Structure formats: C-alpha cells, structure tokens
Amino acid sequence: MRRKKQSLYLLLLVLSIAGLAGCERGQEDSSEYKIFYVNKENTKTVAKGYEPMAKDDRGMIQEFLGRLVGEEQQEDYRQAVPKDVKLKSWKLENAQLYLYFGSSYMEMDNVSEVLCRAAIVRTLTQVKGVDCVSFYVEDSPLMDSSGSLIGLMTAETFIENPGEQINTIQTASITLYFSNEAGTGLIPEVQEVHYSSNISMEKLVMEQLLKGPEGSQMRSAVPEGTKLVNVSVLDGVGFVNLNEGFLSQNYEIAEPLVIYSIVNSLAELPNINKVQISVNGDTNLTYREKMDLNTMYERNLDYLDESARSQEAQIEEGAEKVVIEEETGD
C-alpha cells in the first residue's frame, strides 16, 4: 500500500454572496439579509437577497424558517432542508436558537447534511437576537458520525479562513487499518469519504477509523465505546487523545493491533511520521500489559494480515521494477 493514498478533489467553489435572485451577474446586491439555499448539484450553498416583512426577532426567525423549509422551486437552487426532513419545533432562549428535527434528519447523506446545516445557521444568525444555533433530533442533541456532540454553531463555524466565508466539501481516499475477523492481523481498507473543509485530515481519519470498516471481512480493532477527544499534529507527530473507553479490555483483538490500527492509519498522512496516544490527556499508562502510551509509535506493517502482507509485497515489488526499468532504459 503506497504511503500517499489521498486524492483530494475540490468539489465546491468559494461561497457566492453577491446577486439577488433574478439579478444579472455584476449587479450589486443591496439587501441587508440573505437566505441561504443549496444549488441543484448539491455542491455548495448559494445566498439570495431577501427583505423580511417581520421586524421583531421571533417573527423574522419564523419567516426565515419558512424560506428554508418551504416548497419554493427555482431553476438553479433548492431549499436547504429536504422536503422529507421535518422541522418539528423551535425555541429562542438567551440568544440561543434551538431547532428540533424529526428522525428523518439523520437520513441525509454527509454532504447534504453539512450543506443543510451551514445554510440554516448562516441564515438564522443574521437575526440580531440569535447568537448561536443548536440542532436536536427527536429531543437529542445532534451528533457527528463519530458520536461526538456538534454543539453550538455560529456563522463562523463554517468559515475556514479569517474573513472568508467558504463552504468547501472535499473528497478524499484514505487508508484505514482494521482487524481481520480472527483479531490476529490488520487489513488496510481504502475508503472514499466526503468531508467539510472545516475538519482536518487527521480528525477525519480518526472519525472514520472509529466508525468502523465498510468491508464485511473486517472488524474495528479499537475497543467499542472509544471516542475521540481531540487530535493534532506538531512536527510530524500526531497526538491522539481518546476517552476512557479506549481502555476497555477486548482480548479478542491482539493488543498491538489496537495500537497500530491507529498509528498506521494516521501515518498514511504525509505530515505524520509518529503517533502519541493518550487517554483524557494522560500518557502515563500502559495499554493492557505491553503497549506503553508514553511511546511515540511509528508505522509498522509487521502486524498485517498474511493476505494483506502479500498484497503489499506485490505492490512494493512492482514499484521497484518500474524504478529499475526507468534507470536502465535508454
């Protein structure tokens, strides 16, 4: 498996904030407020100027929500909230807006959900009495794919660079290492994932790793109940902070596989050479009996499943032949 597996494709352009619906390109948009929609291709949010009839905060919220979840049909964009996703209720308390959706909200794919959420938050935080927005699904706070709380969101939640409101969804091919069914070896799996540009690649890798494999012949090596507290990279070292669920004993998986499932997955990224694992910030621990967490672990393919190791050797051998042919060719 070659070390560099990523192929990032920019699917979205910088968010356009100029132009009223029906206005020609180049005409200045003087509207104070915008309603954010999603383009027909489901690749970016688009802003359309709007003049609300309501003057008070609650009236404007209700009016904006009507635009976000209505049945308005346009040629080049659609409502941010799909018609089968129901907004059950909302409330405003201390400048925090709570939105309560039905269970159908969780049926959106990752790209649609991010675009939907971005459009809603950007639209509603224009109301002077709304500082932040919280999403709930059937009375439970919205969680991301790894089970982490999304929490409060502001318009800045969806800003990647200071002063630039952009909403980029990218596609990446990432290599993750999972255990074989017997728990005796690691198997690399390449996953193609869509993700928001607001998330770092190291966090994306960890979230997908904790989510588990797509293939049926593999299982997660990391103990069930493990959640990511945070992950960062400094001078080529990936620092992974997990919750106490990581210390759960799962003797069905060989202990080095648990460690190198994380290490090898992160080490596939070009900016990570070593990995340090901690539990709630503490590295002065030993995982089971042998694996000291105060050690910075490097990529190690010795624990690959036999079939995966054979495939890796074939890839490396093929690459070597290409190099030799190039060097000796006329």
Secondary structure, DSSP 8 states (H G I E B T S, - for coil): --S-----EE-----B----TT--TT-----SEEEEEEETTSS-EEEEEE--S--SHHHHHHHHHHHHHS----SSEE-SS-TTS-EEEEEEETTEEEEEE-GGGGGS-HHHHHHHHHHHHHHHTTSTT-SEEEEEETTEE-B-TTS-B---B-GGGG-SBTTB----EEEEEEEEEEEETTSSSEEEEEEEEEEETTS-HHHHHHHHHHH--SSTTEE--S-TT--EEEEEEETTEEEEEE-GGGG---TTS-HHHHHHHHHHHHHTSTT-SEEEEEETTB---EETTTEETTS-EE---TTB-HHHHHHHHHHHHHHHHHHHHHHH--
